Amino acid sequence: MSKQTTELSFDELKDLAVNDPQAFEAYRSAQIEAAITSAPSHMQRRLRGLQFQVDAQRKIHSNPMGSCVKVYQMMQQSLAELDTLLNQQSQLCPETPIEDSRPAKVLSFPG
């Protein structure tokens, strides 16, 4: 396939998936690998693990919708965990209340 290094439009991807599923899969894999290798090195292991989980769900489910729903649930769970962590962090470090509400004095500088 000649376009592995370029982005394909939605219609091109749809046609490729219908007419040449193996080429579509090769393109998909190459795009995922490019995204992972372009990420900071300290994040690549986590991204590979996440991609492994996504690929496992694609293999487990007999239809694409089942794997899509499961991956969606995984994303929702991850978002909920992030929300919990952010809320815990905000409880540990609340904003310092402003005790002095006097207006500030503006200084003029010779210019």
C-alpha positions as CSV (number, residue, x, y, z in Angstrom):
1,M,0.0,0.0,0.0
2,S,1.5,3.3,-1.0
3,K,-0.2,5.6,1.6
4,Q,1.1,4.1,4.8
5,T,2.9,7.3,5.8
6,T,0.1,9.7,4.9
7,E,-3.2,10.3,6.4
8,L,-6.2,8.8,4.6
9,S,-9.7,10.4,4.6
10,F,-12.6,8.7,6.2
11,D,-13.9,7.6,2.7
12,E,-10.5,6.2,1.8
13,L,-10.3,4.3,5.0
14,K,-13.8,2.9,4.5
15,D,-13.0,1.8,1.0
16,L,-9.8,0.3,2.1
17,A,-11.5,-1.6,5.0
18,V,-14.1,-3.0,2.6
19,N,-11.9,-3.8,-0.4
20,D,-8.6,-4.7,1.2
21,P,-9.0,-5.6,4.9
22,Q,-5.4,-6.7,5.2
23,A,-4.1,-3.4,3.9
24,F,-6.5,-1.5,6.2
25,E,-5.1,-3.5,9.2
26,A,-1.5,-2.8,8.1
27,Y,-2.3,0.9,7.8
28,R,-4.1,0.9,11.2
29,S,-1.2,-0.8,12.9
30,A,1.4,1.6,11.3
31,Q,-0.6,4.6,12.5
32,I,-0.9,3.3,16.0
33,E,2.9,2.5,16.1
34,A,3.7,6.0,14.8
35,A,1.5,7.6,17.5
36,I,3.2,5.5,20.2
37,T,6.7,6.1,19.0
38,S,6.1,9.9,18.7
39,A,4.9,10.0,22.4
40,P,7.5,10.8,25.1
41,S,9.6,7.8,25.9
42,H,8.3,7.7,29.5
43,M,4.7,7.2,28.2
44,Q,5.4,4.6,25.5
45,R,5.2,1.5,27.8
46,R,1.8,2.6,29.2
47,L,0.5,3.3,25.6
48,R,1.7,-0.1,24.5
49,G,-0.1,-1.7,27.4
50,L,-3.3,0.2,26.6
51,Q,-3.1,-0.8,23.0
52,F,-2.6,-4.4,24.1
53,Q,-5.9,-4.1,26.1
54,V,-7.7,-2.6,23.1
55,D,-6.4,-5.3,20.8
56,A,-7.5,-8.0,23.3
57,Q,-11.0,-6.6,23.4
58,R,-11.1,-6.7,19.6
59,K,-10.2,-10.4,19.6
60,I,-12.5,-11.4,22.5
61,H,-15.7,-9.9,21.0
62,S,-17.3,-11.6,18.0
63,N,-18.5,-8.3,16.5
64,P,-17.0,-4.8,16.2
65,M,-19.8,-3.2,18.2
66,G,-19.1,-5.4,21.2
67,S,-15.4,-4.4,21.2
68,C,-16.4,-0.8,20.7
69,V,-18.7,-0.9,23.7
70,K,-16.1,-2.5,25.9
71,V,-13.4,0.0,24.9
72,Y,-15.9,2.8,25.6
73,Q,-16.5,1.3,29.0
74,M,-12.7,1.2,29.6
75,M,-12.4,4.9,28.7
76,Q,-15.3,5.8,31.0
77,Q,-13.7,3.9,33.9
78,S,-10.4,5.6,33.3
79,L,-12.1,9.0,33.2
80,A,-14.0,8.3,36.4
81,E,-10.7,7.3,38.1
82,L,-9.1,10.5,36.9
83,D,-12.0,12.5,38.2
84,T,-11.7,10.8,41.6
85,L,-8.0,11.6,41.7
86,L,-8.5,15.2,40.8
87,N,-11.2,15.6,43.4
88,Q,-9.0,14.1,46.1
89,Q,-6.2,16.4,45.1
90,S,-8.4,19.5,45.3
91,Q,-9.5,18.4,48.8
92,L,-5.9,18.0,49.9
93,C,-4.8,21.4,48.5
94,P,-7.7,23.8,48.7
95,E,-7.2,27.3,47.5
96,T,-5.9,29.6,50.2
97,P,-8.6,32.1,51.1
98,I,-7.8,35.7,50.6
99,E,-7.9,37.3,54.0
100,D,-7.0,40.8,53.1
101,S,-9.5,42.4,50.8
102,R,-8.1,45.9,50.9
103,P,-7.5,47.4,47.5
104,A,-4.0,47.5,46.3
105,K,-2.1,50.7,46.0
106,V,-0.9,51.4,42.4
107,L,2.6,52.9,42.2
108,S,3.6,55.1,39.4
109,F,7.0,54.9,37.9
110,P,8.8,57.7,36.1
111,G,8.9,56.8,32.5
